């Protein structure tokens, strides 16, 4: 009996680890996705404080993390396009 016959749902969990740091007045973030034992993708983001703005560290963290996650999402989409191209040997057009 297979999963479809007994109505089971197949699920996967992907975990994203986000690392945040600060150097030279800039907040940076790296979002890492471990897809399987051999494939890991990372996205990067950075935020800078405008000298005219109040320094609220949490906002810098949010901006840097949002940019890292956006970059990671784009890299996952590019990886999917490369995989599709490898299977179909045809141009791939994936939209965001």
PyMOL Python script that loads the backbone (N, CA, C, O; Angstrom):
from pymol import cmd

cmd.read_pdbstr("""\
ATOM      1  N   UNK A   1       0.848  -1.162   0.000  1.00  0.00           N
ATOM      2  CA  UNK A   1       0.000   0.000   0.000  1.00  0.00           C
ATOM      3  C   UNK A   1       0.904   1.240   0.000  1.00  0.00           C
ATOM      4  O   UNK A   1       1.821   1.340   0.815  1.00  0.00           O
ATOM      5  N   UNK A   2       0.639   2.193  -0.928  1.00  0.00           N
ATOM      6  CA  UNK A   2       1.463   3.398  -0.962  1.00  0.00           C
ATOM      7  C   UNK A   2       0.769   4.551  -0.225  1.00  0.00           C
ATOM      8  O   UNK A   2      -0.367   4.416   0.229  1.00  0.00           O
ATOM      9  N   UNK A   3       1.469   5.683  -0.117  1.00  0.00           N
ATOM     10  CA  UNK A   3       0.940   6.829   0.628  1.00  0.00           C
ATOM     11  C   UNK A   3      -0.389   7.314   0.064  1.00  0.00           C
ATOM     12  O   UNK A   3      -1.278   7.703   0.821  1.00  0.00           O
ATOM     13  N   UNK A   4      -0.531   7.294  -1.253  1.00  0.00           N
ATOM     14  CA  UNK A   4      -1.757   7.778  -1.878  1.00  0.00           C
ATOM     15  C   UNK A   4      -2.946   6.883  -1.529  1.00  0.00           C
ATOM     16  O   UNK A   4      -4.060   7.370  -1.336  1.00  0.00           O
ATOM     17  N   UNK A   5      -2.710   5.600  -1.450  1.00  0.00           N
ATOM     18  CA  UNK A   5      -3.793   4.658  -1.167  1.00  0.00           C
ATOM     19  C   UNK A   5      -4.335   4.800   0.253  1.00  0.00           C
ATOM     20  O   UNK A   5      -5.518   4.559   0.490  1.00  0.00           O
ATOM     21  N   UNK A   6      -3.490   5.184   1.187  1.00  0.00           N
ATOM     22  CA  UNK A   6      -3.962   5.294   2.568  1.00  0.00           C
ATOM     23  C   UNK A   6      -4.174   6.749   2.993  1.00  0.00           C
ATOM     24  O   UNK A   6      -4.423   7.032   4.165  1.00  0.00           O
ATOM     25  N   UNK A   7      -4.074   7.657   2.036  1.00  0.00           N
ATOM     26  CA  UNK A   7      -4.364   9.054   2.306  1.00  0.00           C
ATOM     27  C   UNK A   7      -3.318   9.786   3.139  1.00  0.00           C
ATOM     28  O   UNK A   7      -3.639  10.794   3.768  1.00  0.00           O
ATOM     29  N   UNK A   8      -2.087   9.312   3.159  1.00  0.00           N
ATOM     30  CA  UNK A   8      -1.040   9.972   3.927  1.00  0.00           C
ATOM     31  C   UNK A   8      -0.476  11.155   3.147  1.00  0.00           C
ATOM     32  O   UNK A   8      -0.429  11.148   1.917  1.00  0.00           O
ATOM     33  N   UNK A   9      -0.067  12.131   3.869  1.00  0.00           N
ATOM     34  CA  UNK A   9       0.558  13.299   3.283  1.00  0.00           C
ATOM     35  C   UNK A   9       2.065  13.176   3.500  1.00  0.00           C
ATOM     36  O   UNK A   9       2.525  12.874   4.601  1.00  0.00           O
ATOM     37  N   UNK A  10       2.814  13.413   2.444  1.00  0.00           N
ATOM     38  CA  UNK A  10       4.260  13.416   2.558  1.00  0.00           C
ATOM     39  C   UNK A  10       4.696  14.851   2.817  1.00  0.00           C
ATOM     40  O   UNK A  10       4.311  15.763   2.086  1.00  0.00           O
ATOM     41  N   UNK A  11       5.482  15.045   3.833  1.00  0.00           N
ATOM     42  CA  UNK A  11       5.921  16.394   4.194  1.00  0.00           C
ATOM     43  C   UNK A  11       7.426  16.414   4.376  1.00  0.00           C
ATOM     44  O   UNK A  11       8.042  15.410   4.734  1.00  0.00           O
ATOM     45  N   UNK A  12       8.001  17.571   4.124  1.00  0.00           N
ATOM     46  CA  UNK A  12       9.426  17.784   4.345  1.00  0.00           C
ATOM     47  C   UNK A  12       9.571  19.032   5.191  1.00  0.00           C
ATOM     48  O   UNK A  12       8.768  19.960   5.092  1.00  0.00           O
ATOM     49  N   UNK A  13      10.580  19.048   6.008  1.00  0.00           N
ATOM     50  CA  UNK A  13      10.909  20.229   6.791  1.00  0.00           C
ATOM     51  C   UNK A  13      12.248  20.762   6.328  1.00  0.00           C
ATOM     52  O   UNK A  13      13.234  20.027   6.283  1.00  0.00           O
ATOM     53  N   UNK A  14      12.286  22.012   5.990  1.00  0.00           N
ATOM     54  CA  UNK A  14      13.534  22.708   5.699  1.00  0.00           C
ATOM     55  C   UNK A  14      13.684  23.760   6.784  1.00  0.00           C
ATOM     56  O   UNK A  14      12.732  24.474   7.101  1.00  0.00           O
ATOM     57  N   UNK A  15      14.859  23.854   7.343  1.00  0.00           N
ATOM     58  CA  UNK A  15      15.115  24.815   8.400  1.00  0.00           C
ATOM     59  C   UNK A  15      16.079  25.882   7.901  1.00  0.00           C
ATOM     60  O   UNK A  15      17.095  25.580   7.275  1.00  0.00           O
ATOM     61  N   UNK A  16      15.745  27.122   8.185  1.00  0.00           N
ATOM     62  CA  UNK A  16      16.613  28.243   7.838  1.00  0.00           C
ATOM     63  C   UNK A  16      17.218  28.770   9.137  1.00  0.00           C
ATOM     64  O   UNK A  16      16.500  29.113  10.076  1.00  0.00           O
ATOM     65  N   UNK A  17      18.529  28.828   9.176  1.00  0.00           N
ATOM     66  CA  UNK A  17      19.243  29.426  10.304  1.00  0.00           C
ATOM     67  C   UNK A  17      19.650  30.836   9.904  1.00  0.00           C
ATOM     68  O   UNK A  17      20.198  31.046   8.821  1.00  0.00           O
ATOM     69  N   UNK A  18      19.385  31.794  10.771  1.00  0.00           N
ATOM     70  CA  UNK A  18      19.729  33.183  10.494  1.00  0.00           C
ATOM     71  C   UNK A  18      20.747  33.649  11.520  1.00  0.00           C
ATOM     72  O   UNK A  18      20.541  33.514  12.727  1.00  0.00           O
ATOM     73  N   UNK A  19      21.836  34.194  11.029  1.00  0.00           N
ATOM     74  CA  UNK A  19      22.910  34.705  11.881  1.00  0.00           C
ATOM     75  C   UNK A  19      23.015  36.206  11.645  1.00  0.00           C
ATOM     76  O   UNK A  19      23.083  36.656  10.501  1.00  0.00           O
ATOM     77  N   UNK A  20      23.029  36.976  12.721  1.00  0.00           N
ATOM     78  CA  UNK A  20      23.056  38.435  12.644  1.00  0.00           C
ATOM     79  C   UNK A  20      24.290  38.946  13.374  1.00  0.00           C
ATOM     80  O   UNK A  20      24.639  38.452  14.446  1.00  0.00           O
ATOM     81  N   UNK A  21      24.934  39.925  12.793  1.00  0.00           N
ATOM     82  CA  UNK A  21      26.090  40.528  13.437  1.00  0.00           C
ATOM     83  C   UNK A  21      26.198  41.986  13.059  1.00  0.00           C
ATOM     84  O   UNK A  21      25.437  42.493  12.235  1.00  0.00           O
ATOM     85  N   UNK A  22      27.159  42.651  13.675  1.00  0.00           N
ATOM     86  CA  UNK A  22      27.371  44.070  13.384  1.00  0.00           C
ATOM     87  C   UNK A  22      28.854  44.332  13.321  1.00  0.00           C
ATOM     88  O   UNK A  22      29.625  43.838  14.144  1.00  0.00           O
ATOM     89  N   UNK A  23      29.246  45.115  12.334  1.00  0.00           N
ATOM     90  CA  UNK A  23      30.633  45.515  12.201  1.00  0.00           C
ATOM     91  C   UNK A  23      30.696  46.853  11.469  1.00  0.00           C
ATOM     92  O   UNK A  23      29.942  47.084  10.524  1.00  0.00           O
ATOM     93  N   UNK A  24      31.581  47.716  11.899  1.00  0.00           N
ATOM     94  CA  UNK A  24      31.777  49.021  11.261  1.00  0.00           C
ATOM     95  C   UNK A  24      30.469  49.776  11.047  1.00  0.00           C
ATOM     96  O   UNK A  24      30.280  50.403  10.005  1.00  0.00           O
ATOM     97  N   UNK A  25      29.571  49.723  12.019  1.00  0.00           N
ATOM     98  CA  UNK A  25      28.319  50.456  11.931  1.00  0.00           C
ATOM     99  C   UNK A  25      27.300  49.862  10.985  1.00  0.00           C
ATOM    100  O   UNK A  25      26.303  50.509  10.667  1.00  0.00           O
ATOM    101  N   UNK A  26      27.523  48.675  10.540  1.00  0.00           N
ATOM    102  CA  UNK A  26      26.592  47.991   9.637  1.00  0.00           C
ATOM    103  C   UNK A  26      26.100  46.713  10.289  1.00  0.00           C
ATOM    104  O   UNK A  26      26.861  46.002  10.946  1.00  0.00           O
ATOM    105  N   UNK A  27      24.836  46.433  10.101  1.00  0.00           N
ATOM    106  CA  UNK A  27      24.267  45.173  10.564  1.00  0.00           C
ATOM    107  C   UNK A  27      24.219  44.242   9.366  1.00  0.00           C
ATOM    108  O   UNK A  27      23.784  44.635   8.284  1.00  0.00           O
ATOM    109  N   UNK A  28      24.658  43.026   9.555  1.00  0.00           N
ATOM    110  CA  UNK A  28      24.623  42.058   8.467  1.00  0.00           C
ATOM    111  C   UNK A  28      23.892  40.803   8.937  1.00  0.00           C
ATOM    112  O   UNK A  28      23.833  40.508  10.131  1.00  0.00           O
ATOM    113  N   UNK A  29      23.345  40.083   7.983  1.00  0.00           N
ATOM    114  CA  UNK A  29      22.656  38.833   8.291  1.00  0.00           C
ATOM    115  C   UNK A  29      22.959  37.819   7.204  1.00  0.00           C
ATOM    116  O   UNK A  29      23.115  38.163   6.033  1.00  0.00           O
ATOM    117  N   UNK A  30      23.039  36.570   7.617  1.00  0.00           N
ATOM    118  CA  UNK A  30      23.183  35.454   6.690  1.00  0.00           C
ATOM    119  C   UNK A  30      22.079  34.455   7.012  1.00  0.00           C
ATOM    120  O   UNK A  30      21.920  34.041   8.161  1.00  0.00           O
ATOM    121  N   UNK A  31      21.321  34.074   5.995  1.00  0.00           N
ATOM    122  CA  UNK A  31      20.274  33.068   6.136  1.00  0.00           C
ATOM    123  C   UNK A  31      20.748  31.814   5.414  1.00  0.00           C
ATOM    124  O   UNK A  31      21.029  31.847   4.216  1.00  0.00           O
ATOM    125  N   UNK A  32      20.835  30.706   6.152  1.00  0.00           N
ATOM    126  CA  UNK A  32      21.347  29.450   5.578  1.00  0.00           C
ATOM    127  C   UNK A  32      20.245  28.401   5.553  1.00  0.00           C
ATOM    128  O   UNK A  32      19.569  28.164   6.554  1.00  0.00           O
ATOM    129  N   UNK A  33      20.077  27.782   4.397  1.00  0.00           N
ATOM    130  CA  UNK A  33      19.101  26.714   4.213  1.00  0.00           C
ATOM    131  C   UNK A  33      19.842  25.432   3.871  1.00  0.00           C
ATOM    132  O   UNK A  33      20.515  25.357   2.843  1.00  0.00           O
ATOM    133  N   UNK A  34      19.724  24.433   4.721  1.00  0.00           N
ATOM    134  CA  UNK A  34      20.309  23.115   4.466  1.00  0.00           C
ATOM    135  C   UNK A  34      19.223  22.281   3.797  1.00  0.00           C
ATOM    136  O   UNK A  34      18.287  21.840   4.463  1.00  0.00           O
ATOM    137  N   UNK A  35      19.336  22.059   2.489  1.00  0.00           N
ATOM    138  CA  UNK A  35      18.304  21.351   1.738  1.00  0.00           C
ATOM    139  C   UNK A  35      18.418  19.842   1.933  1.00  0.00           C
ATOM    140  O   UNK A  35      17.422  19.151   2.150  1.00  0.00           O
ATOM    141  N   UNK A  36      19.629  19.354   1.853  1.00  0.00           N
ATOM    142  CA  UNK A  36      19.885  17.937   2.117  1.00  0.00           C
ATOM    143  C   UNK A  36      21.314  17.819   2.626  1.00  0.00           C
ATOM    144  O   UNK A  36      21.948  18.823   2.949  1.00  0.00           O
ATOM    145  N   UNK A  37      21.812  16.616   2.696  1.00  0.00           N
ATOM    146  CA  UNK A  37      23.148  16.421   3.278  1.00  0.00           C
ATOM    147  C   UNK A  37      24.254  17.102   2.488  1.00  0.00           C
ATOM    148  O   UNK A  37      25.307  17.414   3.043  1.00  0.00           O
ATOM    149  N   UNK A  38      24.029  17.335   1.197  1.00  0.00           N
ATOM    150  CA  UNK A  38      25.089  17.898   0.373  1.00  0.00           C
ATOM    151  C   UNK A  38      24.781  19.286  -0.176  1.00  0.00           C
ATOM    152  O   UNK A  38      25.665  19.920  -0.751  1.00  0.00           O
ATOM    153  N   UNK A  39      23.569  19.768  -0.016  1.00  0.00           N
ATOM    154  CA  UNK A  39      23.190  21.042  -0.612  1.00  0.00           C
ATOM    155  C   UNK A  39      22.791  22.062   0.456  1.00  0.00           C
ATOM    156  O   UNK A  39      21.870  21.846   1.243  1.00  0.00           O
ATOM    157  N   UNK A  40      23.511  23.168   0.453  1.00  0.00           N
ATOM    158  CA  UNK A  40      23.199  24.279   1.344  1.00  0.00           C
ATOM    159  C   UNK A  40      23.209  25.554   0.510  1.00  0.00           C
ATOM    160  O   UNK A  40      24.096  25.753  -0.321  1.00  0.00           O
ATOM    161  N   UNK A  41      22.234  26.405   0.731  1.00  0.00           N
ATOM    162  CA  UNK A  41      22.185  27.707   0.074  1.00  0.00           C
ATOM    163  C   UNK A  41      22.208  28.785   1.149  1.00  0.00           C
ATOM    164  O   UNK A  41      21.696  28.587   2.251  1.00  0.00           O
ATOM    165  N   UNK A  42      22.807  29.926   0.821  1.00  0.00           N
ATOM    166  CA  UNK A  42      22.864  31.036   1.759  1.00  0.00           C
ATOM    167  C   UNK A  42      22.456  32.328   1.078  1.00  0.00           C
ATOM    168  O   UNK A  42      22.738  32.550  -0.099  1.00  0.00           O
ATOM    169  N   UNK A  43      21.785  33.174   1.846  1.00  0.00           N
ATOM    170  CA  UNK A  43      21.428  34.506   1.385  1.00  0.00           C
ATOM    171  C   UNK A  43      22.034  35.526   2.336  1.00  0.00           C
ATOM    172  O   UNK A  43      22.244  35.249   3.517  1.00  0.00           O
ATOM    173  N   UNK A  44      22.311  36.710   1.800  1.00  0.00           N
ATOM    174  CA  UNK A  44      23.002  37.728   2.590  1.00  0.00           C
ATOM    175  C   UNK A  44      22.240  39.045   2.551  1.00  0.00           C
ATOM    176  O   UNK A  44      21.637  39.399   1.538  1.00  0.00           O
ATOM    177  N   UNK A  45      22.276  39.759   3.658  1.00  0.00           N
ATOM    178  CA  UNK A  45      21.636  41.061   3.725  1.00  0.00           C
ATOM    179  C   UNK A  45      22.413  41.980   4.644  1.00  0.00           C
ATOM    180  O   UNK A  45      23.145  41.537   5.528  1.00  0.00           O
ATOM    181  N   UNK A  46      22.235  43.277   4.413  1.00  0.00           N
ATOM    182  CA  UNK A  46      22.958  44.265   5.196  1.00  0.00           C
ATOM    183  C   UNK A  46      22.065  45.477   5.418  1.00  0.00           C
ATOM    184  O   UNK A  46      21.186  45.768   4.607  1.00  0.00           O
ATOM    185  N   UNK A  47      22.294  46.179   6.518  1.00  0.00           N
ATOM    186  CA  UNK A  47      21.581  47.419   6.808  1.00  0.00           C
ATOM    187  C   UNK A  47      22.573  48.426   7.379  1.00  0.00           C
ATOM    188  O   UNK A  47      23.484  48.074   8.128  1.00  0.00           O
ATOM    189  N   UNK A  48      22.375  49.674   7.009  1.00  0.00           N
ATOM    190  CA  UNK A  48      23.208  50.757   7.536  1.00  0.00           C
ATOM    191  C   UNK A  48      22.305  51.800   8.161  1.00  0.00           C
ATOM    192  O   UNK A  48      21.212  52.073   7.664  1.00  0.00           O
ATOM    193  N   UNK A  49      22.762  52.371   9.236  1.00  0.00           N
ATOM    194  CA  UNK A  49      22.007  53.434   9.903  1.00  0.00           C
ATOM    195  C   UNK A  49      22.266  54.748   9.185  1.00  0.00           C
ATOM    196  O   UNK A  49      23.414  55.150   8.993  1.00  0.00           O
ATOM    197  N   UNK A  50      21.195  55.405   8.794  1.00  0.00           N
ATOM    198  CA  UNK A  50      21.314  56.761   8.266  1.00  0.00           C
ATOM    199  C   UNK A  50      21.725  57.657   9.433  1.00  0.00           C
ATOM    200  O   UNK A  50      21.086  57.613  10.484  1.00  0.00           O
ATOM    201  N   UNK A  51      22.761  58.457   9.278  1.00  0.00           N
ATOM    202  CA  UNK A  51      23.222  59.298  10.397  1.00  0.00           C
ATOM    203  C   UNK A  51      22.140  60.221  10.953  1.00  0.00           C
ATOM    204  O   UNK A  51      22.230  60.652  12.103  1.00  0.00           O
ATOM    205  N   UNK A  52      21.135  60.525  10.165  1.00  0.00           N
ATOM    206  CA  UNK A  52      20.066  61.404  10.628  1.00  0.00           C
ATOM    207  C   UNK A  52      18.995  60.653  11.420  1.00  0.00           C
ATOM    208  O   UNK A  52      18.124  61.281  12.021  1.00  0.00           O
ATOM    209  N   UNK A  53      19.048  59.318  11.430  1.00  0.00           N
ATOM    210  CA  UNK A  53      18.023  58.518  12.094  1.00  0.00           C
ATOM    211  C   UNK A  53      18.450  58.122  13.506  1.00  0.00           C
ATOM    212  O   UNK A  53      19.637  58.073  13.825  1.00  0.00           O
ATOM    213  N   UNK A  54      17.455  57.842  14.336  1.00  0.00           N
ATOM    214  CA  UNK A  54      17.708  57.338  15.680  1.00  0.00           C
ATOM    215  C   UNK A  54      18.229  55.903  15.577  1.00  0.00           C
ATOM    216  O   UNK A  54      17.757  55.126  14.747  1.00  0.00           O
ATOM    217  N   UNK A  55      19.196  55.558  16.418  1.00  0.00           N
ATOM    218  CA  UNK A  55      19.776  54.203  16.396  1.00  0.00           C
ATOM    219  C   UNK A  55      18.892  53.247  17.192  1.00  0.00           C
ATOM    220  O   UNK A  55      18.900  53.253  18.423  1.00  0.00           O
ATOM    221  N   UNK A  56      18.129  52.424  16.469  1.00  0.00           N
ATOM    222  CA  UNK A  56      17.298  51.386  17.081  1.00  0.00           C
ATOM    223  C   UNK A  56      17.774  50.056  16.501  1.00  0.00           C
ATOM    224  O   UNK A  56      17.380  49.687  15.394  1.00  0.00           O
ATOM    225  N   UNK A  57      18.623  49.332  17.243  1.00  0.00           N
ATOM    226  CA  UNK A  57      19.258  48.123  16.705  1.00  0.00           C
ATOM    227  C   UNK A  57      18.282  47.092  16.135  1.00  0.00           C
ATOM    228  O   UNK A  57      18.597  46.428  15.147  1.00  0.00           O
ATOM    229  N   UNK A  58      17.112  46.951  16.740  1.00  0.00           N
ATOM    230  CA  UNK A  58      16.154  45.940  16.262  1.00  0.00           C
ATOM    231  C   UNK A  58      15.729  46.217  14.822  1.00  0.00           C
ATOM    232  O   UNK A  58      15.487  45.289  14.051  1.00  0.00           O
ATOM    233  N   UNK A  59      15.641  47.492  14.468  1.00  0.00           N
ATOM    234  CA  UNK A  59      15.248  47.829  13.095  1.00  0.00           C
ATOM    235  C   UNK A  59      16.343  47.424  12.123  1.00  0.00           C
ATOM    236  O   UNK A  59      16.053  46.897  11.049  1.00  0.00           O
ATOM    237  N   UNK A  60      17.580  47.658  12.480  1.00  0.00           N
ATOM    238  CA  UNK A  60      18.692  47.221  11.624  1.00  0.00           C
ATOM    239  C   UNK A  60      18.692  45.716  11.448  1.00  0.00           C
ATOM    240  O   UNK A  60      18.940  45.211  10.353  1.00  0.00           O
ATOM    241  N   UNK A  61      18.411  44.993  12.540  1.00  0.00           N
ATOM    242  CA  UNK A  61      18.327  43.532  12.461  1.00  0.00           C
ATOM    243  C   UNK A  61      17.228  43.116  11.492  1.00  0.00           C
ATOM    244  O   UNK A  61      17.434  42.251  10.640  1.00  0.00           O
ATOM    245  N   UNK A  62      16.056  43.738  11.628  1.00  0.00           N
ATOM    246  CA  UNK A  62      14.917  43.384  10.770  1.00  0.00           C
ATOM    247  C   UNK A  62      15.225  43.628   9.299  1.00  0.00           C
ATOM    248  O   UNK A  62      14.922  42.794   8.446  1.00  0.00           O
ATOM    249  N   UNK A  63      15.826  44.770   9.009  1.00  0.00           N
ATOM    250  CA  UNK A  63      16.136  45.094   7.613  1.00  0.00           C
ATOM    251  C   UNK A  63      17.174  44.115   7.058  1.00  0.00           C
ATOM    252  O   UNK A  63      17.008  43.606   5.950  1.00  0.00           O
ATOM    253  N   UNK A  64      18.230  43.849   7.808  1.00  0.00           N
ATOM    254  CA  UNK A  64      19.272  42.933   7.337  1.00  0.00           C
ATOM    255  C   UNK A  64      18.719  41.521   7.143  1.00  0.00           C
ATOM    256  O   UNK A  64      19.028  40.867   6.147  1.00  0.00           O
ATOM    257  N   UNK A  65      17.906  41.048   8.087  1.00  0.00           N
ATOM    258  CA  UNK A  65      17.328  39.708   7.985  1.00  0.00           C
ATOM    259  C   UNK A  65      16.372  39.633   6.800  1.00  0.00           C
ATOM    260  O   UNK A  65      16.398  38.659   6.048  1.00  0.00           O
ATOM    261  N   UNK A  66      15.532  40.644   6.627  1.00  0.00           N
ATOM    262  CA  UNK A  66      14.598  40.649   5.488  1.00  0.00           C
ATOM    263  C   UNK A  66      15.362  40.579   4.174  1.00  0.00           C
ATOM    264  O   UNK A  66      14.963  39.854   3.263  1.00  0.00           O
ATOM    265  N   UNK A  67      16.434  41.311   4.071  1.00  0.00           N
ATOM    266  CA  UNK A  67      17.246  41.290   2.843  1.00  0.00           C
ATOM    267  C   UNK A  67      17.922  39.935   2.653  1.00  0.00           C
ATOM    268  O   UNK A  67      18.019  39.447   1.527  1.00  0.00           O
ATOM    269  N   UNK A  68      18.388  39.325   3.736  1.00  0.00           N
ATOM    270  CA  UNK A  68      19.024  38.002   3.634  1.00  0.00           C
ATOM    271  C   UNK A  68      18.014  36.947   3.205  1.00  0.00           C
ATOM    272  O   UNK A  68      18.324  36.095   2.373  1.00  0.00           O
ATOM    273  N   UNK A  69      16.805  36.998   3.766  1.00  0.00           N
ATOM    274  CA  UNK A  69      15.784  36.024   3.394  1.00  0.00           C
ATOM    275  C   UNK A  69      15.319  36.220   1.947  1.00  0.00           C
ATOM    276  O   UNK A  69      15.057  35.249   1.237  1.00  0.00           O
ATOM    277  N   UNK A  70      15.221  37.471   1.520  1.00  0.00           N
ATOM    278  CA  UNK A  70      14.866  37.746   0.127  1.00  0.00           C
ATOM    279  C   UNK A  70      15.932  37.204  -0.810  1.00  0.00           C
ATOM    280  O   UNK A  70      15.620  36.587  -1.828  1.00  0.00           O
ATOM    281  N   UNK A  71      17.200  37.438  -0.462  1.00  0.00           N
ATOM    282  CA  UNK A  71      18.309  36.929  -1.273  1.00  0.00           C
ATOM    283  C   UNK A  71      18.295  35.404  -1.300  1.00  0.00           C
ATOM    284  O   UNK A  71      18.511  34.799  -2.350  1.00  0.00           O
ATOM    285  N   UNK A  72      18.043  34.782  -0.148  1.00  0.00           N
ATOM    286  CA  UNK A  72      17.976  33.322  -0.091  1.00  0.00           C
ATOM    287  C   UNK A  72      16.848  32.803  -0.974  1.00  0.00           C
ATOM    288  O   UNK A  72      17.042  31.838  -1.713  1.00  0.00           O
ATOM    289  N   UNK A  73      15.684  33.418  -0.911  1.00  0.00           N
ATOM    290  CA  UNK A  73      14.565  33.003  -1.745  1.00  0.00           C
ATOM    291  C   UNK A  73      14.909  33.071  -3.223  1.00  0.00           C
ATOM    292  O   UNK A  73      14.552  32.179  -3.993  1.00  0.00           O
ATOM    293  N   UNK A  74      15.605  34.133  -3.619  1.00  0.00           N
ATOM    294  CA  UNK A  74      16.022  34.265  -5.018  1.00  0.00           C
ATOM    295  C   UNK A  74      16.999  33.153  -5.403  1.00  0.00           C
ATOM    296  O   UNK A  74      16.921  32.605  -6.503  1.00  0.00           O
ATOM    297  N   UNK A  75      17.903  32.828  -4.508  1.00  0.00           N
ATOM    298  CA  UNK A  75      18.873  31.765  -4.796  1.00  0.00           C
ATOM    299  C   UNK A  75      18.195  30.391  -4.893  1.00  0.00           C
ATOM    300  O   UNK A  75      18.605  29.561  -5.703  1.00  0.00           O
ATOM    301  N   UNK A  76      17.169  30.146  -4.082  1.00  0.00           N
ATOM    302  CA  UNK A  76      16.412  28.894  -4.172  1.00  0.00           C
ATOM    303  C   UNK A  76      15.710  28.824  -5.529  1.00  0.00           C
ATOM    304  O   UNK A  76      15.695  27.774  -6.171  1.00  0.00           O
ATOM    305  N   UNK A  77      15.130  29.947  -5.961  1.00  0.00           N
ATOM    306  CA  UNK A  77      14.465  29.988  -7.262  1.00  0.00           C
ATOM    307  C   UNK A  77      15.452  29.735  -8.398  1.00  0.00           C
ATOM    308  O   UNK A  77      15.130  29.020  -9.347  1.00  0.00           O
ATOM    309  N   UNK A  78      16.645  30.312  -8.311  1.00  0.00           N
ATOM    310  CA  UNK A  78      17.675  30.063  -9.327  1.00  0.00           C
ATOM    311  C   UNK A  78      18.106  28.598  -9.342  1.00  0.00           C
ATOM    312  O   UNK A  78      18.343  28.030 -10.409  1.00  0.00           O
ATOM    313  N   UNK A  79      18.208  27.986  -8.162  1.00  0.00           N
ATOM    314  CA  UNK A  79      18.573  26.566  -8.085  1.00  0.00           C
ATOM    315  C   UNK A  79      17.489  25.704  -8.727  1.00  0.00           C
ATOM    316  O   UNK A  79      17.794  24.742  -9.431  1.00  0.00           O
ATOM    317  N   UNK A  80      16.227  26.049  -8.485  1.00  0.00           N
ATOM    318  CA  UNK A  80      15.125  25.299  -9.099  1.00  0.00           C
ATOM    319  C   UNK A  80      15.171  25.441 -10.609  1.00  0.00           C
ATOM    320  O   UNK A  80      14.972  24.461 -11.328  1.00  0.00           O
ATOM    321  N   UNK A  81      15.428  26.641 -11.101  1.00  0.00           N
ATOM    322  CA  UNK A  81      15.516  26.857 -12.546  1.00  0.00           C
ATOM    323  C   UNK A  81      16.652  26.042 -13.149  1.00  0.00           C
ATOM    324  O   UNK A  81      16.494  25.460 -14.222  1.00  0.00           O
ATOM    325  N   UNK A  82      17.790  25.993 -12.473  1.00  0.00           N
ATOM    326  CA  UNK A  82      18.921  25.202 -12.966  1.00  0.00           C
ATOM    327  C   UNK A  82      18.573  23.718 -12.996  1.00  0.00           C
ATOM    328  O   UNK A  82      18.948  23.010 -13.931  1.00  0.00           O
ATOM    329  N   UNK A  83      17.858  23.244 -11.976  1.00  0.00           N
ATOM    330  CA  UNK A  83      17.447  21.833 -11.949  1.00  0.00           C
ATOM    331  C   UNK A  83      16.465  21.523 -13.072  1.00  0.00           C
ATOM    332  O   UNK A  83      16.566  20.478 -13.715  1.00  0.00           O
ATOM    333  N   UNK A  84      15.518  22.421 -13.310  1.00  0.00           N
ATOM    334  CA  UNK A  84      14.558  22.216 -14.405  1.00  0.00           C
ATOM    335  C   UNK A  84      15.289  22.197 -15.741  1.00  0.00           C
ATOM    336  O   UNK A  84      15.025  21.339 -16.584  1.00  0.00           O
ATOM    337  N   UNK A  85      16.207  23.141 -15.936  1.00  0.00           N
ATOM    338  CA  UNK A  85      16.976  23.215 -17.175  1.00  0.00           C
ATOM    339  C   UNK A  85      17.785  21.938 -17.391  1.00  0.00           C
ATOM    340  O   UNK A  85      17.893  21.451 -18.517  1.00  0.00           O
ATOM    341  N   UNK A  86      18.355  21.395 -16.308  1.00  0.00           N
ATOM    342  CA  UNK A  86      19.146  20.158 -16.423  1.00  0.00           C
ATOM    343  C   UNK A  86      18.288  18.977 -16.846  1.00  0.00           C
ATOM    344  O   UNK A  86      18.761  18.095 -17.561  1.00  0.00           O
ATOM    345  N   UNK A  87      17.037  18.949 -16.415  1.00  0.00           N
ATOM    346  CA  UNK A  87      16.141  17.839 -16.739  1.00  0.00           C
ATOM    347  C   UNK A  87      15.534  17.992 -18.128  1.00  0.00           C
ATOM    348  O   UNK A  87      15.391  17.016 -18.865  1.00  0.00           O
ATOM    349  N   UNK A  88      15.175  19.240 -18.482  1.00  0.00           N
ATOM    350  CA  UNK A  88      14.453  19.454 -19.742  1.00  0.00           C
ATOM    351  C   UNK A  88      15.339  19.884 -20.887  1.00  0.00           C
ATOM    352  O   UNK A  88      14.942  19.785 -22.048  1.00  0.00           O
ATOM    353  N   UNK A  89      16.538  20.364 -20.581  1.00  0.00           N
ATOM    354  CA  UNK A  89      17.446  20.910 -21.582  1.00  0.00           C
ATOM    355  C   UNK A  89      16.761  22.011 -22.398  1.00  0.00           C
ATOM    356  O   UNK A  89      16.975  22.126 -23.605  1.00  0.00           O
ATOM    357  N   UNK A  90      15.939  22.813 -21.725  1.00  0.00           N
ATOM    358  CA  UNK A  90      15.229  23.908 -22.376  1.00  0.00           C
ATOM    359  C   UNK A  90      15.358  25.160 -21.513  1.00  0.00           C
ATOM    360  O   UNK A  90      15.584  25.069 -20.306  1.00  0.00           O
ATOM    361  N   UNK A  91      15.214  26.321 -22.133  1.00  0.00           N
ATOM    362  CA  UNK A  91      15.256  27.560 -21.337  1.00  0.00           C
ATOM    363  C   UNK A  91      14.143  27.574 -20.288  1.00  0.00           C
ATOM    364  O   UNK A  91      13.044  27.070 -20.521  1.00  0.00           O
ATOM    365  N   UNK A  92      14.446  28.152 -19.145  1.00  0.00           N
ATOM    366  CA  UNK A  92      13.492  28.194 -18.028  1.00  0.00           C
ATOM    367  C   UNK A  92      13.225  29.657 -17.684  1.00  0.00           C
ATOM    368  O   UNK A  92      14.145  30.470 -17.601  1.00  0.00           O
ATOM    369  N   UNK A  93      11.944  29.973 -17.487  1.00  0.00           N
ATOM    370  CA  UNK A  93      11.550  31.326 -17.100  1.00  0.00           C
ATOM    371  C   UNK A  93      10.653  31.221 -15.873  1.00  0.00           C
ATOM    372  O   UNK A  93       9.454  30.968 -15.992  1.00  0.00           O
ATOM    373  N   UNK A  94      11.231  31.414 -14.707  1.00  0.00           N
ATOM    374  CA  UNK A  94      10.442  31.393 -13.460  1.00  0.00           C
ATOM    375  C   UNK A  94      10.287  32.834 -12.998  1.00  0.00           C
ATOM    376  O   UNK A  94      11.246  33.606 -13.007  1.00  0.00           O
ATOM    377  N   UNK A  95       9.091  33.181 -12.602  1.00  0.00           N
ATOM    378  CA  UNK A  95       8.837  34.539 -12.119  1.00  0.00           C
ATOM    379  C   UNK A  95       8.842  34.543 -10.596  1.00  0.00           C
ATOM    380  O   UNK A  95       8.565  33.534  -9.948  1.00  0.00           O
ATOM    381  N   UNK A  96       9.157  35.679 -10.061  1.00  0.00           N
ATOM    382  CA  UNK A  96       9.129  35.836  -8.604  1.00  0.00           C
ATOM    383  C   UNK A  96       7.720  35.993  -8.132  1.00  0.00           C
ATOM    384  O   UNK A  96       7.483  36.139  -6.933  1.00  0.00           O
TER     385      UNK A  96
END
""", "prot")
cmd.dss("prot")
cmd.show_as("cartoon", "prot")
cmd.util.cbc("prot")
cmd.orient("prot")
